[in-house]
Amino acid sequence: MTQTAEKSPPPGGADRIIPHLAALVSTERMAALQPYCAELADLSRLSASEAAMKFGGGVLLLEQGMPGWDQLLLKLAVDRPSTAVIILSDQIPGSMVRALMKLDASDVLPVATSAAEIAEAVEKLREANSGGVGGSSVCWAFRGAVGGAGVTTIAIESAFELARRFGPGRVCLVDLNVADGMTTSFLEAVPKLDLNALSAAPERLDPRLLAAWCCQHESGVSIIAAPRNPDGDALATEPAILRLLDVACGMFEFTIVDLPRHMMPWTKSVLGAVDEAIIISELTVPSLHAAADMCREIDVLRRERTPAKLVLNRMFQKKRLRAEFALDKAEGAIDRKIDSTITSDWDAARTAVNLGRPIAEVVQKSPLVADIGRLVQMMLPEEAQTVLPVEGKRRRRG
């Protein structure tokens, strides 16, 4: 069960909102914590194995004396040591202390600690357990060179891949196709972004308000999207969009942006500012030329920043004999490096969309997912390159 934070500000004037927290605490403490969290997951109805599998790698709050708190801590210490755990205890048993020592990050607070103090401790652990991104945010923007290139699917799967690597509550997926976006339909999510309110007063957007506009997917990815609106493009002004992305990058370590293909008043500003601008195309002559032209235009915007990356989607699997020309010839034709390719897996992608789930959960060895993993690995900051997926990490030797 996940509770969504109310729009009223936290007591005491705290400005910082925790994007995601999973807690095994009393009902009263859950209520006190809710204003400080964009999403607050209640672990009381999950077994230790279920809680560790679903929320391991993120930040967990456990209160001594709650049923199953010790089993969950031991499970995390063995199977998910990348998890950051805060224990509320006045006298923690020695066996639990040894379990905490096996975790990458942990803290122990008195039972009487206030919700505001807990929120502060959670934020410190999130920064300490950031998975090697140095506490700074990373923002990637995906844009299609032609219509129907599969940008939304690649953006979604990239967000899922980051959540698998770094844990829940750290990744935000922003759908800027405000007129006809498909992200929430793909994921069976709720579009909560109030575009009218944002465009009317962009300066009023802060972490508290953005938290109310986030929809939390069960994968741990936060989704920001507006309901479909034929007038959405007119409402999406440059100050509104830039403020939205600025606040999102301040709240999350990874922000993935699904851009519309058509040019908007803010498109150039976004493409010039993000850490990575990724152009998605297909291996056809018209698509390649459109992609190369778009990349060159973006390179001018980005100046000394990393150039735009060109990714070819819906590539045939090598075992299939199809009339598809070689990549080196394609690069020669457009005088541009092709940075990555994504293998087509139509059946898996269609099934995942119908279920609103990551492709990796539908087909575990999908070549599409493997290619997305390589794309994400290539774009990660150097200090985060060695981070393994959360479920793939092993307990460190003591």
C-alpha positions in Angstrom: 0.0 0.0 0.0 1.3 3.4 -0.9 0.1 6.7 0.4 0.4 10.0 -1.5 1.5 13.1 0.3 -1.0 15.8 0.9 -0.5 19.3 -0.6 -0.3 21.0 2.8 3.3 21.8 3.8 5.1 19.8 6.5 4.9 21.3 10.0 7.8 23.3 11.0 8.3 24.9 7.6 10.5 22.1 6.1 11.1 22.6 2.4 12.5 19.2 1.4 10.2 16.4 0.4 11.5 12.8 0.3 10.5 11.3 -3.1 10.0 7.8 -1.7 10.2 6.1 1.7 9.3 2.5 2.6 8.4 2.2 6.3 7.6 -0.5 8.9 6.4 1.8 11.7 3.3 2.4 13.8 0.1 3.8 12.3 0.6 7.1 14.2 4.1 7.5 12.9 3.0 6.7 9.3 0.5 9.6 9.6 3.1 11.9 10.9 5.6 11.1 8.1 3.1 11.4 5.3 3.5 15.2 4.7 7.2 14.8 4.3 7.0 12.1 1.6 5.9 12.2 -2.0 5.2 8.5 -1.7 5.1 6.5 1.6 5.0 2.8 1.3 3.6 0.7 4.2 5.5 -2.5 4.7 3.3 -3.9 7.4 1.3 -6.1 5.0 4.4 -7.5 3.2 6.6 -10.4 4.2 10.3 -9.8 4.8 11.1 -11.4 1.4 8.4 -9.3 -0.5 9.5 -6.1 1.2 13.2 -6.8 0.5 12.5 -7.7 -3.1 10.3 -4.7 -3.9 12.0 -1.9 -1.9 15.6 -3.2 -1.4 18.1 -0.7 -2.7 16.1 2.3 -1.5 15.7 3.8 1.9 13.8 1.9 4.5 12.6 3.0 8.0 12.1 0.2 10.6 10.7 0.7 14.1 11.9 -1.8 16.7 9.0 -3.8 18.1 6.9 -3.8 14.9 6.1 -7.4 13.8 8.8 -8.7 11.5 11.2 -5.7 11.7 14.1 -7.9 12.7 13.5 -10.5 10.0 13.3 -7.8 7.4 16.6 -6.3 8.6 18.4 -9.6 8.5 17.0 -10.3 5.0 18.2 -6.9 3.7 21.7 -7.5 5.2 22.1 -10.8 3.4 20.3 -10.2 0.1 20.1 -6.4 -0.4 23.1 -4.8 1.3 22.8 -1.8 -1.0 19.7 -0.7 1.0 19.9 2.3 3.3 18.1 1.5 6.6 17.1 3.7 9.5 16.2 1.9 12.8 14.1 3.6 15.4 15.3 2.0 18.7 16.4 3.0 22.2 18.3 -0.2 22.7 19.0 -2.2 19.5 20.1 -5.8 20.0 23.6 -6.8 19.2 22.6 -9.2 16.4 20.8 -6.3 14.7 23.8 -4.1 15.1 25.9 -6.7 13.2 23.2 -6.8 10.5 23.3 -3.0 10.1 27.1 -3.1 9.7 26.7 -5.2 6.6 24.6 -2.6 4.9 26.1 0.1 2.7 24.4 2.9 4.8 22.4 2.9 8.0 21.5 5.0 11.0 19.9 4.4 14.4 17.5 7.1 15.9 15.7 7.2 19.3 12.1 6.1 19.3 11.1 9.6 20.3 12.6 11.2 17.1 10.2 13.5 15.4 8.9 13.1 11.8 10.9 16.2 10.7 14.1 14.8 12.2 13.5 11.4 10.5 13.0 13.2 7.2 16.3 14.9 7.6 18.0 11.7 8.4 16.4 10.0 5.4 17.7 12.7 3.1 21.2 12.4 4.5 21.1 8.6 3.9 19.8 9.1 0.3 22.8 11.4 -0.4 25.2 9.0 1.2 23.7 6.0 -0.6 23.4 7.7 -4.0 25.1 4.9 -5.8 28.1 6.8 -6.9 26.6 9.8 -8.7 28.3 12.2 -6.4 25.1 13.7 -5.0 24.4 15.5 -8.3 21.4 15.0 -10.4 21.5 13.5 -13.9 19.0 14.5 -16.7 18.6 12.8 -20.0 16.2 13.9 -22.8 14.9 11.5 -25.5 13.5 12.8 -28.8 12.4 11.1 -31.9 13.8 12.0 -35.3 10.6 10.7 -36.9 7.2 9.9 -35.7 6.6 6.4 -34.2 10.3 5.8 -33.5 9.6 4.3 -30.1 10.9 7.1 -27.9 8.4 6.6 -25.1 9.2 2.9 -24.8 12.9 3.6 -24.7 12.5 6.4 -22.1 10.3 4.2 -19.9 12.7 1.2 -20.1 15.7 3.5 -19.4 13.9 4.8 -16.2 13.2 1.2 -15.2 16.8 0.2 -15.8 18.0 3.1 -13.5 15.5 2.1 -10.8 16.9 -1.5 -11.0 20.4 -0.3 -10.6 20.0 2.4 -7.9 16.8 1.5 -6.1 13.3 3.1 -5.8 12.6 6.7 -5.2 15.6 8.0 -7.2 14.3 8.1 -10.7 11.7 10.5 -12.2 10.1 10.1 -15.7 8.7 13.3 -17.1 6.4 13.1 -20.1 6.5 16.5 -21.9 4.1 15.3 -24.7 1.5 17.4 -22.9 -1.1 17.3 -25.7 -1.1 13.5 -26.4 1.4 11.8 -24.1 1.2 8.0 -23.8 3.4 7.3 -20.8 0.6 7.0 -18.3 -1.4 4.8 -20.6 1.7 2.5 -21.1 2.2 2.2 -17.3 -1.5 2.4 -16.1 -0.4 5.5 -14.1 -2.4 8.5 -13.1 -1.6 11.8 -14.9 -1.4 14.3 -12.0 0.4 17.3 -13.4 -1.8 20.4 -13.3 -0.6 22.2 -16.4 -3.0 25.1 -15.9 -1.7 25.8 -12.4 1.9 25.4 -13.5 1.7 27.8 -16.5 -0.2 30.4 -14.5 2.5 30.7 -11.8 5.7 28.7 -12.5 7.5 30.4 -9.7 5.1 28.8 -7.1 6.2 25.3 -8.0 8.3 23.8 -5.2 9.1 20.2 -4.1 5.9 20.0 -2.0 3.7 20.8 -4.9 5.6 18.7 -7.4 5.4 15.7 -4.9 1.6 16.0 -5.2 1.9 15.8 -9.0 4.0 12.7 -9.0 2.5 9.2 -9.6 4.6 6.4 -8.1 4.9 3.3 -10.2 5.4 0.0 -8.4 8.9 -0.2 -9.9 10.0 2.8 -7.8 9.9 5.2 -10.7 8.1 8.5 -10.1 6.0 9.7 -13.1 5.2 13.3 -13.9 2.6 13.6 -16.7 -0.4 15.8 -17.5 -3.8 14.5 -18.7 -4.1 14.6 -22.4 -5.2 18.0 -23.6 -5.5 19.3 -27.2 -4.6 22.8 -25.8 -1.7 21.5 -23.8 1.0 22.8 -26.1 -0.3 26.3 -25.6 -0.2 26.0 -21.9 3.4 24.5 -21.8 5.3 27.8 -21.7 9.1 27.9 -21.5 9.1 29.3 -17.9 6.7 26.5 -16.8 8.6 23.6 -18.4 12.1 24.8 -17.3 10.8 25.4 -13.7 9.3 21.9 -13.7 12.5 20.2 -14.8 14.6 22.3 -12.4 12.5 21.3 -9.4 12.4 17.6 -10.6 16.2 17.5 -10.9 16.5 18.9 -7.4 14.3 16.1 -6.0 15.6 13.1 -7.9 19.0 11.8 -8.8 17.9 10.8 -12.3 15.4 12.6 -14.4 14.3 11.1 -17.7 12.5 13.4 -20.2 10.3 12.1 -23.0 10.3 15.0 -25.5 7.8 15.6 -28.3 9.2 15.4 -31.8 7.7 18.7 -32.9 9.5 21.8 -31.9 8.1 23.6 -28.9 9.2 27.1 -27.5 11.2 25.4 -24.8 12.7 22.5 -26.9 16.0 24.2 -27.6 16.5 25.3 -24.0 15.9 21.8 -22.7 18.1 20.1 -25.3 20.9 22.6 -24.6 20.8 22.1 -20.8 20.3 18.3 -20.2 23.3 16.1 -19.5 22.5 13.8 -22.4 20.3 14.5 -25.5 19.4 11.2 -27.2 17.9 11.1 -30.7 15.9 8.0 -31.6 15.7 6.8 -35.2 15.2 3.7 -37.3 17.5 2.2 -39.8 15.8 3.6 -42.9 17.3 6.2 -45.3 14.7 9.0 -44.5 14.9 8.4 -40.7 18.7 8.4 -40.8 18.9 11.7 -42.6 16.3 13.3 -40.3 18.2 12.0 -37.3 21.6 13.3 -38.6 20.1 16.7 -39.3 18.5 16.9 -35.8 21.8 15.8 -34.1 23.8 18.5 -35.9 21.2 21.1 -34.8 21.4 20.0 -31.2 25.2 19.9 -31.3 25.1 23.7 -32.1 22.9 24.2 -29.1 25.0 22.2 -26.7 28.3 23.8 -27.8 30.9 22.4 -25.4 28.6 19.9 -23.8 28.6 16.3 -24.9 27.2 16.0 -28.5 23.8 14.5 -29.1 23.7 10.7 -29.2 22.1 8.8 -32.1 20.3 5.6 -31.2 18.7 3.3 -33.8 15.6 1.5 -32.6 13.8 -1.6 -33.8 16.8 -3.3 -35.2 16.4 -6.9 -36.4 17.9 -9.7 -34.4 21.0 -11.0 -36.0 19.6 -14.5 -36.4 16.9 -13.2 -38.7 17.7 -12.7 -42.4 16.3 -9.3 -43.4 17.2 -6.7 -46.0 18.9 -4.3 -43.6 22.1 -2.5 -44.6 25.2 -2.4 -42.4 25.7 0.2 -39.7 29.1 1.3 -41.1 27.4 2.1 -44.4 24.7 4.0 -42.5 27.3 6.0 -40.6 29.1 6.8 -43.9 25.9 7.9 -45.6 25.1 10.5 -42.8 28.7 11.2 -41.8 27.7 10.6 -38.2 28.5 8.0 -35.5 25.7 5.7 -34.4 26.1 5.5 -30.7 23.9 2.6 -29.9 21.2 0.2 -31.3 18.1 -1.3 -29.7 16.9 -4.7 -30.9 13.2 -5.0 -31.8 11.2 -7.2 -29.4 7.7 -6.4 -30.5 5.9 -9.2 -28.7 7.5 -8.4 -25.3 7.0 -4.7 -25.7 3.3 -5.2 -26.6 2.7 -7.5 -23.6 4.5 -5.1 -21.2 2.4 -2.2 -22.4 -0.9 -4.2 -22.0 0.2 -5.1 -18.4 1.7 -1.7 -17.5 4.9 -3.4 -16.4 8.6 -3.3 -17.3 9.6 -5.5 -20.3 12.1 -7.2 -18.1 9.3 -8.7 -15.9 7.5 -10.0 -19.0 10.5 -11.5 -20.8 13.5 -11.7 -18.5 16.1 -12.2 -21.3 14.6 -9.7 -23.8 17.3 -8.4 -26.2 15.6 -5.0 -26.0 16.2 -4.8 -22.3 19.8 -5.9 -22.7 20.4 -3.2 -25.2 18.7 -0.6 -23.0 21.1 -1.7 -20.2 24.1 -1.1 -22.4 22.7 2.4 -23.5 22.2 3.4 -19.8 25.6 2.1 -18.9 27.2 4.2 -21.7 25.5 7.4 -20.5 26.0 7.1 -16.8 28.6 9.4 -15.2 32.0 7.8 -14.8 31.6 7.5 -11.0 28.4 5.5 -11.4 29.6 3.1 -14.1 30.6 0.4 -11.7 27.2 0.3 -9.9 25.5 -3.1 -10.4 21.7 -3.5 -10.6 20.3 -3.6 -7.1 19.0 -7.2 -7.5 22.5 -8.2 -8.8 24.5 -7.0 -5.9 26.1 -9.4 -3.5 26.8 -9.2 0.2 30.2 -7.8 0.9 32.7 -9.9 2.8 33.1 -8.7 6.3 
